[in-house]
Amino acid sequence: MLQPSPPSQQSPSLPPPESSSPADCLACRITGTATCIGVATYVLYERSQLTFDPAASTSRNALRNFKWHRGLLGVMGAGFIGLGVFRATM
């Protein structure tokens, strides 16, 4: 049965990874920022298009669900804007 050799006698391996991550190229940062801002714009646009029609609702919680939906889309849009700004400045 083969037994592993002690750590001091093992063959040399790859060097350890650097402690800091490599910097992204400018094109990658611009693309990532534009993508995040684009998604945020789309989400906020869709949020602005939502309308509540009480006559069409069948649920008694329809207004509450509508407010939650608009609020969630607003938070998502703000989050994507923040992510885009973070991506541009990191």
C-alpha positions in Angstrom: 0.0 0.0 0.0 1.3 3.4 -0.9 1.7 6.0 1.8 1.9 9.7 1.1 5.3 11.2 1.7 5.7 13.8 4.5 5.1 17.5 3.4 8.8 18.3 3.5 9.6 15.5 1.0 6.9 16.3 -1.6 7.8 17.4 -5.0 7.7 21.2 -5.6 4.3 22.4 -6.7 2.9 25.6 -8.3 3.8 28.8 -6.5 1.1 30.1 -4.1 -1.4 32.5 -5.6 -0.8 36.2 -5.1 -2.6 37.7 -2.2 -4.2 40.5 -4.2 -6.4 39.9 -7.2 -5.2 41.1 -10.6 -6.6 44.4 -11.8 -9.2 44.3 -14.5 -8.5 45.9 -17.8 -10.3 49.2 -18.6 -12.6 47.5 -21.2 -13.8 45.0 -18.7 -14.6 47.7 -16.1 -16.5 49.7 -18.7 -18.4 46.7 -19.9 -19.3 45.6 -16.4 -20.4 49.1 -15.4 -22.5 49.6 -18.5 -24.2 46.3 -18.0 -25.1 47.1 -14.4 -26.3 50.5 -15.2 -28.3 49.1 -18.2 -30.0 46.5 -16.1 -30.8 49.2 -13.5 -32.3 51.4 -16.1 -34.5 48.6 -17.4 -35.7 47.6 -13.9 -36.5 51.2 -13.0 -38.3 51.7 -16.3 -40.4 48.6 -15.7 -41.2 49.8 -12.2 -42.4 53.1 -13.6 -44.7 51.3 -16.0 -46.6 49.4 -13.3 -50.1 50.7 -12.6 -52.6 49.5 -10.0 -56.1 48.8 -11.3 -58.4 48.1 -8.3 -61.2 46.9 -10.6 -59.0 44.2 -12.2 -57.7 42.8 -8.9 -59.4 39.7 -7.4 -57.2 39.4 -4.3 -57.9 41.4 -1.2 -54.1 41.8 -0.8 -53.6 43.1 -4.3 -52.7 46.7 -3.2 -50.2 45.4 -0.7 -48.7 43.0 -3.3 -48.5 45.9 -5.8 -46.6 48.1 -3.3 -44.2 45.2 -2.4 -43.6 44.6 -6.1 -42.9 48.3 -6.8 -40.7 48.5 -3.7 -38.7 45.4 -4.7 -38.1 46.7 -8.2 -36.9 50.0 -6.7 -34.5 48.3 -4.4 -33.2 46.1 -7.2 -32.7 49.1 -9.5 -30.8 51.0 -6.7 -28.7 47.9 -6.0 -27.7 47.6 -9.7 -26.8 51.3 -9.8 -24.7 50.8 -6.7 -23.1 47.7 -8.2 -22.3 49.6 -11.4 -20.7 52.5 -9.4 -18.7 50.0 -7.3 -17.6 48.2 -10.5 -16.4 51.5 -12.0 -14.4 52.6 -9.0 -13.0 49.3 -7.7 
